[in-house]
Amino acid sequence: MTGRTGMDVPLPPAPAAPLKPKHSGPKHSGPKRKRAAVPDGRLFRSWESWVVFGLGLLLTGLAWWLLTEQNHRLAETRFRALARDLAGDVTERLDTYEQMLQGAVAMVDAGGGQVSRTEWRAYVTGLHVEDRYPGIQGIGYAKRVKAPDREQHEAALHAAGFYSYRVTPEGERPEYFPIVYIEPFASRNLRAFGFDMHAEPTRQAAMERARSTGTAAATARLRLVQETEEDVQPGFLIYVPVYDQTLPLTTAADRREALLGFVYSPFRAHDLMRSIMGQGASQLLDIRVHDGTEATPDSLMFDSATARDATFQEVLHVEVFGRPWTLVLSGTHAFEGSVASATPRAVLFAGLIITLLLVATVNSVLQDRDRMAELRRSYDALALARAEAEQANAAKSRFLAAASHDLRQPLQTLGIYLHMIGEQADSPRLRKLVDAARDGFEATQRLLNSLMDIATLETGVISPQLSELDLPVFLERICEEGRLEAAGKGLGFRVTCGGARVTTDPAMLERIVRNLLSNALKYTPSGTIRVTCRQARGFTAIKVQDTGPGIPQDRLHLIFEDFYQIGNPERDRRKGLGLGLATVARLSRLLGYRVRVLSRPGRGAIFLVEIPDEAPSPRQTTEIVTSVA
């Protein structure tokens, strides 16, 4: 079943539209067309791209700098915390050693200023100095010996079995402070036995400070007497004074007079600092320890640094028992690696990518803008062409209406003449010629009527004349002729309609139904044609169903176009003009009805005309549905 033409049922008469002369004014030329923007492959194709690129780089650089600064501040905060922790470990360790020395002082005080060598050894051995307190060389006791008592002092040590004992270095001094106890009493410490530390200026300065203040005092950087020629390290000593508790200790002079000796400890700086940094700090921090307030090569006591290009560095000053120390701390490569963050680099990389993407997006937007401008120019040209085409089409429709109206009278006269000639024809040959002329006349008359209908509908000179209609009676009257034609072709024909009344234009609705019936009869070789009506919510539907060949889905959108016929490529006028369904579409739009088509090849077709219960809105678009009912 195709875009089929129906029987010619005249539309309501319409006044003939006069043929207007064509306007001969100047032609309107559309806007000058410009070439559409074509991508040229350049990254920076406009100043907008450069602006976006510059802003993107600026924001990316700013974000990178801010994150780098933030990471640096966090790393610096962590470094300072580690540096202060390490400095605190140094002072805390030395405080611990002072507590051991104070314990030895308490032991001497408990003995009334006297302590035996055996008691001293037992005390130091119980401390497990070598295992628990690395860096300390031992704990000793230097006894105060006045010049008149020196010989008696040496004789007492000889009597105790130390036959080679003597106070060193030689020389006459008002008082001596030889080392009489030193534990562990072996190895390097044997070299210190009998040594008068008060004879050496650096040691003497610390001893006098301790003697006057009554507190622990540390020496400046020096070389210990325990040192040999191998693995020589800088060292220092800590002294704690021991007084005769029976004498007054109020003033510095009282304390100088009541002094019995010093409990002390010698320290090798490298061994001490390595033990302090052995808890993992050496992996993250380097430290240089200087004696005094200046970090000079001569004052260096310990240096763990392997490089001097550290990013993080801090100088701290601490006081070690009255002696200033300068700690120069710096972060190792391991520390810098631990605080390094990939975030700034990631932000920099991501920012560059995003910037390039933004530039590409801007280029795309600019290209779309150019395309839109071109489309607007094309649309304006098309709108102008469409307006001119509509004007030409309206002129054509007016011309067809006028020409069809003017041709109707001559055709009617010609029909009368043909009828009169047919009555007077007395030979078979003449009658045959008259019948052929009458067939051509009738075909021409149908063509003229169809053209007049199309022209009348397009010019809009007619409007629906609505009235109430008894639909069953209406369909029975229209289908009477279709029933006779179906019987002549051996087809079944059924009409089913309940009591339904609609408000419509009877003439227009009749033309719609007759054209649909004509198509069904023309393209149904066998089977049954059914005409039914049913009421639904909001509308009443008239259905014309056939058992013909059906309509291919790729042709459904074409069957309502003018002069379109499926299966008639040679344009045989005996098969119609292809204006039947075009007339149905125009009338449906004029009435505000919806026409639906449901078909599948080999299964026939169904045409549905839906008449709304409410007053219809004109110019509704015809809807095509491509499924089977």
C-alpha positions in Angstrom: 0.0 0.0 0.0 1.5 3.4 -1.0 0.8 7.0 -1.1 -2.6 6.4 -2.8 -5.0 8.7 -4.4 -8.7 8.5 -3.5 -12.0 9.3 -5.2 -12.6 12.9 -6.1 -15.1 14.3 -3.7 -15.4 18.1 -4.2 -14.5 20.3 -1.3 -16.8 23.0 -0.1 -16.9 25.8 -2.8 -14.4 28.6 -2.3 -14.2 32.0 -3.9 -11.8 32.1 -6.7 -8.6 34.0 -5.9 -7.6 36.6 -8.4 -4.3 36.2 -10.1 -2.0 38.9 -8.8 0.8 40.2 -10.9 4.2 39.2 -9.8 6.1 41.9 -8.0 8.9 43.1 -10.2 10.8 45.2 -7.6 14.5 44.9 -7.0 15.8 41.6 -5.9 16.9 41.1 -2.3 20.3 39.7 -2.1 21.2 37.8 1.0 24.2 38.7 3.3 27.5 38.1 1.8 28.8 34.6 2.7 32.1 34.3 4.4 34.3 31.3 4.5 33.8 29.1 7.6 36.6 29.0 10.0 38.7 25.9 9.4 41.0 24.5 12.1 44.6 25.3 11.0 46.3 23.1 13.6 47.9 26.0 15.5 47.8 25.9 19.3 47.6 29.7 19.6 45.3 30.8 16.9 44.0 34.0 18.6 44.7 36.5 21.3 42.2 34.7 23.5 44.4 31.6 23.4 47.4 33.5 24.5 45.5 35.1 27.4 44.2 31.7 28.6 47.7 30.3 28.2 49.3 33.2 30.2 46.7 33.0 33.0 47.1 29.3 33.2 50.8 29.5 33.5 50.5 32.3 36.1 48.1 30.3 38.2 50.1 27.1 37.8 53.3 28.9 38.8 51.6 30.5 41.8 50.1 27.2 43.0 53.5 25.5 42.6 55.3 28.3 44.5 52.7 28.3 47.3 52.9 24.5 47.7 56.7 24.6 47.5 56.8 27.3 50.2 54.3 25.4 52.4 56.3 22.2 52.1 59.5 24.1 52.9 58.0 25.6 56.0 56.7 22.2 57.1 60.1 20.6 56.5 61.8 23.5 58.3 59.5 23.1 61.2 60.2 19.4 61.4 64.0 20.0 61.1 63.9 22.6 63.9 62.0 20.1 66.1 64.6 17.4 65.4 67.5 19.8 66.0 66.1 20.9 69.3 65.4 17.3 70.2 69.0 16.4 69.5 70.3 19.4 71.4 68.1 18.3 74.3 69.5 14.8 74.1 73.1 16.2 74.5 72.2 18.2 77.6 70.0 15.4 79.0 72.9 12.9 78.7 75.3 15.2 80.4 72.8 15.8 83.2 72.7 12.1 83.7 76.4 11.9 84.0 76.3 14.7 86.5 73.9 12.7 88.6 76.4 9.9 88.7 79.1 12.2 89.9 76.8 13.7 92.5 76.2 10.2 93.7 80.0 9.7 94.2 80.2 13.0 96.1 77.4 11.8 98.4 79.3 8.6 99.0 82.4 10.6 100.0 80.4 12.9 102.2 78.8 9.8 103.9 82.3 8.6 104.8 83.2 11.9 106.5 85.4 13.0 103.6 87.1 9.7 103.3 86.4 6.8 101.0 88.5 3.6 100.4 89.7 2.4 97.0 87.5 -0.7 97.4 84.4 1.4 98.1 85.1 3.5 95.1 85.6 0.5 92.8 82.4 -1.1 94.0 80.4 2.1 93.4 81.7 2.6 89.8 81.4 -1.1 89.0 77.8 -1.1 90.1 77.0 1.7 87.6 78.2 -0.4 84.6 79.7 2.7 83.1 81.1 1.1 79.9 77.7 -0.5 79.0 75.2 2.1 80.1 77.0 5.3 79.7 79.1 5.2 76.5 81.4 8.2 75.9 82.5 8.5 79.6 86.0 7.3 80.2 85.5 6.6 83.9 84.8 8.2 87.2 87.7 9.5 89.3 88.6 11.3 92.5 91.3 14.0 92.7 92.4 14.7 96.2 93.5 18.0 97.5 97.1 17.8 98.8 98.8 20.9 100.2 102.5 21.4 99.4 103.8 20.4 102.9 101.8 17.1 102.7 103.0 16.0 99.3 105.8 13.6 100.5 103.5 12.1 103.1 100.8 11.6 100.4 103.2 9.8 98.1 104.5 7.6 101.0 101.0 6.5 101.9 100.4 5.4 98.2 103.7 3.5 98.2 102.7 1.8 101.4 99.4 0.8 99.8 101.4 -1.1 97.1 101.7 1.5 94.4 105.5 1.8 94.5 105.9 3.8 91.4 103.3 6.4 92.3 104.2 10.0 92.2 102.5 13.3 91.7 103.0 14.6 88.2 104.0 16.9 86.6 107.0 17.8 88.8 107.3 21.2 90.3 106.6 23.2 93.4 103.0 24.4 93.8 101.0 25.6 96.8 98.6 22.7 96.4 98.2 19.6 94.3 95.1 17.7 93.1 96.5 14.3 92.0 94.1 11.6 90.7 94.1 8.9 93.4 91.0 6.9 92.2 90.0 6.3 88.6 87.7 3.4 87.6 87.9 1.4 85.5 91.5 1.2 86.7 92.9 -0.2 83.6 94.0 0.5 80.0 94.0 4.2 79.2 93.0 5.3 82.7 96.3 4.0 84.2 98.0 7.0 82.4 96.0 9.4 84.6 97.0 7.9 88.0 98.8 10.6 90.0 98.3 13.3 87.5 97.8 16.8 89.0 95.0 18.3 86.9 95.3 21.6 88.7 98.7 22.1 87.1 97.2 22.5 83.6 95.5 25.9 83.0 92.4 24.6 81.1 91.6 22.1 83.8 92.5 24.5 86.5 90.0 27.1 85.2 87.2 24.6 85.4 88.3 23.3 88.8 88.4 26.8 90.3 85.0 27.6 88.9 83.6 24.5 90.5 85.4 25.2 93.7 84.1 28.7 94.0 80.5 28.0 93.0 80.0 24.6 94.5 78.4 23.3 91.3 79.6 21.1 88.4 81.9 22.7 85.9 83.1 21.6 82.5 86.5 22.3 80.9 87.1 23.8 77.5 88.2 21.6 74.6 91.5 19.7 75.5 93.4 16.5 75.0 92.9 13.9 77.7 95.9 12.3 79.3 94.3 9.0 78.5 94.9 9.6 74.8 97.5 7.6 72.9 98.8 8.1 69.4 95.9 6.2 67.8 92.3 7.5 67.4 93.0 10.8 69.1 89.8 12.6 70.0 89.1 16.0 71.5 87.9 15.7 75.1 86.7 17.6 78.1 86.2 16.9 81.8 83.4 17.6 84.3 84.3 18.4 87.9 82.1 18.3 91.0 83.7 19.7 94.2 83.8 17.7 97.5 83.8 19.8 100.7 84.5 19.2 104.3 80.9 19.3 105.6 82.1 20.3 109.1 83.3 23.7 107.9 81.2 26.7 106.8 80.4 26.8 103.0 78.6 30.1 102.8 81.0 32.2 100.8 83.4 31.5 97.9 86.3 31.9 100.4 84.7 29.4 102.8 84.2 26.9 99.9 87.8 27.4 98.7 89.1 26.6 102.2 86.8 23.6 102.9 87.6 21.9 99.6 88.7 18.2 99.9 88.9 17.3 96.3 87.0 16.7 93.1 84.9 13.9 91.7 85.3 14.1 87.9 84.8 12.3 84.7 86.8 12.6 81.4 84.9 12.4 78.1 86.0 11.7 74.6 83.8 13.9 72.5 83.5 11.6 69.5 82.5 8.6 71.5 80.0 10.6 73.5 78.3 12.2 70.5 78.2 8.9 68.5 76.4 7.3 71.4 73.9 10.2 71.6 73.2 10.0 67.9 73.0 6.3 67.7 69.2 6.4 68.2 68.6 7.2 64.5 69.3 10.9 64.5 72.5 10.4 62.5 70.4 9.3 59.6 68.5 12.6 59.4 70.8 15.2 61.0 74.4 16.1 60.9 75.9 17.9 63.9 79.1 19.9 64.6 79.9 20.6 68.2 82.1 23.6 69.0 83.5 24.6 72.3 82.7 28.2 73.0 80.4 30.7 71.2 82.2 30.7 67.9 82.2 27.9 65.3 85.9 27.9 64.3 88.1 25.0 63.3 90.1 25.3 66.5 87.0 24.9 68.7 85.6 21.9 66.8 85.0 18.9 69.1 82.8 16.7 66.9 81.7 16.7 63.3 79.3 14.2 61.7 78.7 16.1 58.6 79.8 14.6 55.3 78.7 17.6 53.1 78.2 21.3 53.5 75.5 22.0 50.9 72.6 21.3 53.3 69.3 23.1 52.6 68.3 23.1 56.3 70.7 24.4 58.9 70.4 25.8 62.4 72.9 27.0 65.0 72.0 26.4 68.7 73.9 27.6 71.8 73.7 25.4 74.9 75.5 25.7 78.3 77.3 22.6 79.5 78.1 23.1 83.3 79.0 26.7 82.9 80.8 26.2 79.5 79.1 27.5 76.3 78.8 25.1 73.4 77.8 25.9 69.8 75.8 23.2 68.0 75.6 23.5 64.2 72.9 21.2 63.0 72.1 20.5 59.3 69.7 18.1 57.5 71.2 15.1 55.7 70.2 14.0 52.2 68.0 11.3 53.9 66.2 14.1 55.8 65.6 16.1 52.6 64.4 13.0 50.9 62.0 12.3 53.7 60.4 15.8 53.6 60.5 16.1 49.8 57.0 16.2 48.4 55.9 15.3 44.8 52.8 17.4 45.2 54.3 20.7 43.8 55.8 18.9 40.8 52.5 17.1 40.3 50.6 20.4 40.5 53.0 22.0 38.0 52.7 19.1 35.6 48.9 19.0 36.0 48.6 22.7 35.7 50.5 22.7 32.4 48.3 19.9 31.0 45.1 21.7 32.2 46.4 25.0 30.7 47.0 23.3 27.3 43.5 21.6 27.6 42.0 25.0 28.3 43.8 26.5 25.3 42.5 23.6 23.2 39.0 24.2 24.6 39.2 27.9 23.8 40.2 27.1 20.3 37.3 24.7 20.0 34.9 27.4 21.4 36.3 29.9 18.9 35.9 27.5 16.1 32.3 26.8 17.2 31.7 30.5 17.4 32.9 30.9 13.8 30.8 28.0 12.8 27.8 29.4 14.5 28.4 32.7 12.8 28.5 30.9 9.5 25.4 28.9 10.4 23.6 32.2 11.3 24.6 33.6 7.9 23.4 30.5 6.2 20.2 30.5 8.2 19.6 34.1 7.2 20.1 33.2 3.6 17.9 30.2 3.9 15.2 32.2 5.7 15.3 34.7 2.8 15.2 31.9 0.2 12.3 30.3 2.1 10.4 33.5 2.2 10.9 34.0 -1.5 9.9 30.3 -2.1 6.7 30.8 0.0 5.8 33.9 -1.9 6.4 32.0 -5.2 4.4 29.0 -3.8 1.5 31.3 -2.8 1.6 32.9 -6.2 1.6 29.4 -7.7 -1.4 28.3 -5.6 -3.3 31.4 -6.5 -2.5 30.8 -10.1 -3.7 27.2 -9.9 -6.9 28.2 -8.1 -7.6 30.8 -10.7 -6.6 28.6 -13.7 -8.6 25.7 -12.4 -11.6 27.8 -11.9 -11.3 29.3 -15.4 -10.8 25.8 -16.9 -13.8 24.2 -15.3 -16.3 26.0 -17.5 -14.6 24.9 -20.8 -14.3 21.4 -19.5 -18.0 21.3 -18.7 -18.9 22.5 -22.2 -16.6 19.9 -23.7 -18.3 17.2 -21.7 -21.7 18.4 -23.1 -20.4 18.2 -26.6 -18.9 14.7 -26.1 -22.3 13.6 -24.7 -24.1 15.0 -27.7 -21.6 13.4 -30.2 -22.0 10.1 -28.4 -25.8 10.2 -28.9 -25.5 10.9 -32.6 -22.8 8.3 -33.3 -24.2 5.5 -35.4 -21.2 3.4 -36.2 -19.2 1.2 -33.8 -15.9 2.9 -34.8 -17.2 6.3 -34.0 -18.7 5.2 -30.7 -15.3 3.7 -29.7 -13.6 7.0 -30.5 -16.2 8.9 -28.4 -15.7 6.5 -25.5 -11.9 7.1 -25.6 -12.4 10.8 -25.7 -14.8 10.6 -22.8 -12.2 8.6 -20.7 -9.6 11.3 -21.4 -12.1 14.0 -20.5 -13.0 12.3 -17.2 -9.2 11.8 -16.3 -8.6 15.5 -17.0 -11.6 16.5 -14.9 -10.3 14.4 -12.0 -6.9 16.0 -12.3 -8.4 19.4 -12.4 -10.5 18.8 -9.3 -7.5 17.4 -7.4 -5.4 20.4 -8.3 -8.2 22.8 -7.4 -8.5 21.0 -4.0 -4.8 21.3 -3.3 -4.6 24.9 -4.4 -7.7 25.8 -2.4 -6.3 24.2 0.8 -2.9 25.9 0.3 -4.3 29.4 -0.2 -6.2 29.1 3.0 -9.4 30.6 1.5 -11.6 28.0 3.1 -12.1 27.3 6.8 -13.9 24.4 8.6 -17.7 24.8 9.0 -18.3 22.8 12.2 -21.6 21.0 13.0 -22.7 18.0 14.9 -22.7 14.8 12.9 -24.2 11.3 13.5 -21.1 9.3 12.8 -22.8 5.8 12.1 -25.2 7.2 9.6 -22.4 9.3 8.0 -20.2 6.2 7.6 -23.0 4.0 6.2 -23.7 6.6 3.5 -20.1 7.0 2.5 -19.3 3.3 2.6 -22.3 2.3 0.4 -20.3 3.0 -2.8 -17.2 1.3 -1.4 -19.2 -1.8 -0.5 -20.4 -2.1 -4.2 -16.8 -1.6 -5.5 -15.4 -4.2 -3.1 -18.1 -6.7 -4.1 -17.1 -6.2 -7.7 -13.5 -7.1 -6.8 -14.5 -10.1 -4.7 -13.4 -8.3 -1.4 -15.1 -8.5 2.0 -16.3 -5.1 3.3 -17.4 -4.5 6.9 -18.6 -1.3 8.7 -18.8 -1.3 12.5 -19.7 1.8 14.4 -21.6 2.4 17.6 -23.7 5.4 18.5 -21.2 8.2 18.3 -21.7 11.9 17.5 -18.9 14.2 16.7 -18.5 17.9 15.9 -16.7 18.3 12.6 -16.9 19.7 9.1 -18.9 17.0 7.3 -17.6 17.8 3.8 -13.9 17.7 4.9 -14.3 14.6 6.9 -16.1 12.9 4.0 -13.2 13.7 1.7 -10.8 12.3 4.2 -12.7 9.0 4.7 -13.4 8.6 0.9 -9.7 9.0 0.0 -8.7 6.4 2.6 -11.4 4.0 1.3 -10.3 4.6 -2.2 -6.7 3.7 -1.3 -7.8 0.6 0.5 -9.9 -0.6 -2.4 -7.3 0.2 -5.0 -4.4 -1.6 -3.3 -6.2 -4.6 -1.7 -6.2 -7.6 -4.1 -7.9 -10.0 -1.7 -9.2 -10.2 1.8 -11.4 -7.8 3.7 -11.6 -4.0 4.2 -12.9 -2.9 7.6 -14.2 0.5 8.6 -14.8 1.0 12.3 -15.2 3.8 14.8 -14.6 3.7 18.5 -14.7 6.2 21.3 -11.6 6.6 23.5 -10.7 9.0 26.3 -10.6 12.5 24.7 -11.3 11.5 21.1 -13.2 9.4 18.6 -11.2 7.3 16.1 -12.2 6.3 12.6 -10.2 3.3 11.4 -9.8 2.1 7.8 -8.0 -1.3 7.7 -7.0 -3.3 4.6 -5.2 -6.6 3.9 -3.0 -5.2 1.1 0.8 -5.5 0.7 1.5 -2.9 3.4 4.0 0.0 3.4 7.8 -0.4 3.9 9.0 1.5 7.0 11.5 3.5 5.0 8.5 4.9 2.9 6.1 5.8 5.6 7.4 9.4 5.9 6.9 9.9 2.2 3.3 8.8 1.6 1.7 12.1 2.6 3.8 14.1 0.1 2.3 15.5 -3.1 2.5 13.3 -6.2 4.2 10.5 -4.4 3.3 6.9 -5.3 4.9 3.7 -4.4 4.9 1.1 -7.2 4.2 3.7 -10.0 7.6 5.0 -11.2 6.3 5.4 -14.7 3.6 7.8 -13.5 0.7 6.0 -15.0 -2.3 8.4 -14.6 -4.7 5.5 -14.5 -3.2 4.7 -11.1 -4.0 8.2 -9.8 -1.9 11.3 -9.3 -0.5 10.7 -5.8 -2.6 13.5 -4.2 -5.1 11.5 -2.2 -3.1 11.2 1.0 -1.6 14.6 0.5 -5.2 15.9 0.6 -5.9 13.9 3.7 -2.8 15.4 5.4 -3.8 19.0 4.5 -7.4 18.5 5.6 -6.3 16.8 8.9 -4.1 19.7 9.7 -6.8 22.2 8.9 -9.3 20.4 11.2 -6.7 19.8 13.9 -7.0 16.0 13.7 -4.2 13.5 14.2 -3.7 10.8 11.5 -1.8 7.7 12.4 -0.5 5.0 10.1 0.3 1.5 11.4 1.8 -0.9 8.8 4.2 -3.7 8.1 5.0 -5.2 4.7 2.8 -8.2 3.9 0.4 -7.5 6.8 -1.7 -4.7 5.4 -2.1 -1.2 6.8 -4.3 0.7 9.2 -5.1 4.4 8.9 -6.5 6.1 12.1 -8.2 9.5 12.1 -8.6 10.8 15.7 -11.4 13.4 16.1 -10.9 15.2 19.5 -14.0 15.7 21.7 -12.9 19.3 22.5 -12.8 22.0 19.9 -9.8 21.1 17.7 -6.7 23.2 17.3 -5.9 23.6 13.6 -2.5 23.0 11.9 -1.6 19.9 14.0 1.2 17.9 12.4 0.2 14.5 11.1 1.9 11.7 13.1 3.2 8.5 11.6 3.7 5.4 13.7 5.6 2.6 12.2 4.4 -0.4 14.3 1.7 -2.9 13.5 -1.7 -2.4 15.2 
